[in-house]
Amino acid sequence: MRISKPLFFFLISLLAFACGKKEEECKLDEAILNQDINLQVTRLEDEFFGAKTADDFKFLMEKHPEFVKEYLQLESYPSADSLAAELLTIHQDSAMRVLYDSVRVEFQDFSQIEKDLENAFKAIKYNFPEFQIPKVYTFVSGFNSDLIVTEDLIVIGLDYFLPATHTFQPDQPRYLADRYEAPYIVPMLVTVISSRFNKTDPSDNTLLAEMIYYGKSYHFTKAILPCTSDQYIIGYTPEQIAESFDNEEYIWAHFVENELLYETNPFELRKYVGEAPFTDAISTKAPGRLGRWLGWNIVDDYVINNNVSLAQLMEEADAEKIFRQSGYRPRPPAE
């Protein structure tokens, strides 16, 4: 991607300045924080790795039926006994024990993540009173599942979120694995939860509709987690964020000149909103999912220029309306 060094270093300095002042300036709304909610976080990895026999596992399965149903998929086994026997075998595996020990070291203190999650739930509840606080479990999945999110239950596979330098890593591309570290846990969860409030028009299969959908989800996450850096929301590095803003006019021109906004071909849509190490159609130096990033900018402008609440934004299913009323204009590149 093209980049103007003076603006680049200015933006990086600005980001560093903002990060340095975040703790001082970024304060959550007291009306949100003063809500009383009941958040239960259960460290199931300790219970399951403490089990010694199949009967121990059967006891835990009876103790945590929602977890067994949604996460362990009991219905896919011939019986509870067969699942208990498999769990016993898995948890006696030496590699799994090493993985568990690593999680115990890395996530011995889970208090900050729990506090961030509690504040996030309070913010969601404040904006969407119908939101019910789910039960939260942590687990060591053997890289079987990173996050499970339902209306009643959340399971966090902590092994997925070990540091990138750890010996054990999930089998996924590096550009995805880089986003699987502890600071991403709560933003990921909030983004997933946003989908239940994100109204859409099922008949609109355009790229614009996809862009606006993701833009709404990122805006939701930022509104719920205002003190969280954008990099943990969209999964771009600070350098990628700076370069994308520096080249926003060029990126937007690509979408307009190629008449992409109303494109409906799934293969074309995937180039701009699908997971990828870069947006090859624009540049091999451009981060992936640039359509989502542009959608976020459009949605932000829509909210600012129309003074709509978060609930009103998520209720609006008309992507075309959001785009037209956003007054979106890309920022010109630096000279």
Backbone hydrogen bonds, N-H to C=O, Kabsch-Sander energy under -0.5 kcal/mol:
donor,donor_aa,acceptor,acceptor_aa,energy
5,K,3,I,-0.7
8,F,4,S,-2.9
9,F,5,K,-2.8
10,F,6,P,-1.8
11,L,7,L,-3.1
12,I,8,F,-2.5
13,S,9,F,-2.1
14,L,10,F,-2.5
15,L,11,L,-2.9
16,A,12,I,-2.5
17,F,13,S,-2.7
18,A,14,L,-2.8
19,C,15,L,-2.8
20,G,16,A,-2.4
21,K,17,F,-1.4
22,K,18,A,-1.0
23,E,19,C,-0.6
25,E,21,K,-3.0
26,C,22,K,-2.8
27,K,25,E,-1.0
32,I,29,D,-0.8
33,L,29,D,-2.4
34,N,30,E,-2.4
35,Q,32,I,-1.4
37,I,35,Q,-0.7
39,L,37,I,-0.7
40,Q,38,N,-0.6
41,V,39,L,-0.5
42,T,40,Q,-0.6
42,T,136,V,-2.8
43,R,41,V,-0.5
44,L,42,T,-1.7
44,L,138,T,-1.2
45,E,138,T,-0.6
46,D,43,R,-0.9
47,E,43,R,-0.9
48,F,44,L,-2.9
49,F,45,E,-2.3
50,G,46,D,-0.8
51,A,47,E,-0.5
51,A,48,F,-0.7
57,F,53,T,-1.7
58,K,54,A,-2.3
59,F,55,D,-2.1
60,L,56,D,-2.0
61,M,57,F,-2.5
62,E,58,K,-2.0
63,K,59,F,-1.8
64,H,60,L,-1.9
68,V,64,H,-2.1
69,K,65,P,-2.3
70,E,66,E,-2.6
71,Y,67,F,-2.2
72,L,67,F,-1.6
74,L,68,V,-1.5
76,S,73,Q,-2.0
77,Y,74,L,-2.1
83,L,79,S,-1.5
84,A,80,A,-2.5
85,A,81,D,-2.2
86,E,82,S,-1.9
87,L,83,L,-2.6
88,L,84,A,-2.1
89,T,85,A,-1.9
90,I,86,E,-2.7
91,H,87,L,-2.6
92,Q,88,L,-0.8
92,Q,89,T,-0.6
93,D,90,I,-1.2
97,R,93,D,-1.9
98,V,94,S,-2.0
99,L,95,A,-2.3
100,Y,96,M,-2.6
101,D,97,R,-2.5
102,S,98,V,-2.1
103,V,99,L,-2.1
104,R,100,Y,-2.5
105,V,101,D,-1.7
106,E,102,S,-2.7
107,F,103,V,-3.0
108,Q,105,V,-0.8
110,F,108,Q,-0.8
114,E,110,F,-2.4
115,K,111,S,-2.5
116,D,112,Q,-2.7
117,L,113,I,-2.4
118,E,114,E,-2.4
119,N,115,K,-2.5
120,A,116,D,-2.1
121,F,117,L,-2.6
122,K,118,E,-2.2
123,A,119,N,-2.2
124,I,120,A,-2.5
125,K,121,F,-2.7
126,Y,122,K,-2.2
127,N,123,A,-1.8
128,F,124,I,-2.9
131,F,128,F,-2.6
135,K,152,D,-2.5
136,V,40,Q,-2.3
137,Y,154,I,-3.0
138,T,42,T,-2.4
139,F,156,I,-2.2
141,S,139,F,-0.6
148,I,155,V,-2.2
150,T,153,L,-3.1
154,I,135,K,-2.4
155,V,148,I,-2.4
156,I,137,Y,-2.6
157,G,146,D,-3.6
157,G,155,V,-0.6
158,L,139,F,-2.1
158,L,156,I,-1.3
159,D,139,F,-0.6
160,Y,157,G,-1.7
161,F,158,L,-1.4
162,L,159,D,-1.1
166,H,163,P,-2.1
172,Q,170,P,-1.8
176,L,173,P,-1.0
177,A,173,P,-2.6
178,D,174,R,-2.4
179,R,176,L,-1.6
180,Y,177,A,-1.9
181,E,179,R,-0.9
182,A,161,F,-0.7
184,Y,181,E,-2.2
185,I,182,A,-1.6
188,M,184,Y,-2.5
189,L,185,I,-2.1
190,V,186,V,-2.6
191,T,187,P,-2.4
192,V,188,M,-2.2
193,I,189,L,-2.5
194,S,190,V,-2.0
195,S,191,T,-0.6
195,S,192,V,-1.2
196,R,193,I,-1.6
197,F,194,S,-1.6
198,N,194,S,-0.9
199,K,197,F,-1.3
199,K,314,M,-2.7
201,D,317,A,-0.5
204,D,201,D,-2.2
205,N,203,S,-0.9
207,L,263,E,-1.6
208,L,261,L,-2.7
210,E,206,T,-1.6
211,M,207,L,-2.8
212,I,208,L,-2.7
213,Y,209,A,-2.3
214,Y,210,E,-2.4
215,G,211,M,-2.4
216,K,212,I,-2.7
217,S,213,Y,-1.9
218,Y,214,Y,-2.5
219,H,215,G,-2.4
220,F,216,K,-2.6
221,T,217,S,-2.1
222,K,218,Y,-2.5
223,A,219,H,-2.5
224,I,220,F,-2.3
225,L,221,T,-2.4
228,T,225,L,-1.9
232,Y,229,S,-1.4
233,I,229,S,-0.5
233,I,230,D,-1.1
234,I,230,D,-2.6
235,G,230,D,-0.6
235,G,231,Q,-1.2
241,I,237,T,-2.4
242,A,238,P,-2.4
243,E,239,E,-2.5
244,S,240,Q,-2.3
245,F,241,I,-2.2
246,D,242,A,-2.1
247,N,243,E,-1.5
248,E,245,F,-1.2
249,E,331,R,-1.0
251,I,247,N,-2.7
252,W,248,E,-2.8
253,A,249,E,-2.2
254,H,250,Y,-1.6
255,F,251,I,-1.5
256,V,252,W,-2.4
257,E,253,A,-3.1
258,N,254,H,-1.5
259,E,256,V,-1.7
260,L,255,F,-2.7
263,E,260,L,-2.0
268,E,265,N,-0.6
269,L,265,N,-2.4
270,R,266,P,-2.2
271,K,267,F,-0.8
271,K,268,E,-0.6
272,Y,268,E,-0.6
272,Y,269,L,-1.3
273,V,269,L,-2.0
274,G,270,R,-1.4
279,T,286,A,-1.8
280,D,278,F,-1.3
282,I,279,T,-1.9
283,S,279,T,-2.5
286,A,283,S,-1.2
289,R,274,G,-0.6
291,G,272,Y,-2.7
292,R,272,Y,-0.8
292,R,289,R,-0.8
293,W,289,R,-1.7
294,L,290,L,-2.6
295,G,291,G,-2.1
296,W,292,R,-2.1
297,N,293,W,-1.7
298,I,294,L,-2.4
299,V,295,G,-2.5
300,D,296,W,-2.5
301,D,297,N,-2.1
302,Y,298,I,-2.2
303,V,299,V,-2.5
304,I,300,D,-2.4
305,N,301,D,-2.8
306,N,302,Y,-1.3
307,N,303,V,-1.2
308,V,303,V,-0.9
313,L,309,S,-2.4
314,M,310,L,-2.4
315,E,311,A,-1.5
316,E,312,Q,-1.2
316,E,313,L,-0.8
317,A,315,E,-0.6
319,A,317,A,-1.1
322,I,318,D,-2.1
323,F,319,A,-2.4
324,R,320,E,-2.9
325,Q,321,K,-2.7
326,S,322,I,-0.7
326,S,323,F,-0.7
327,G,323,F,-0.6
327,G,324,R,-0.5
328,Y,323,F,-0.6
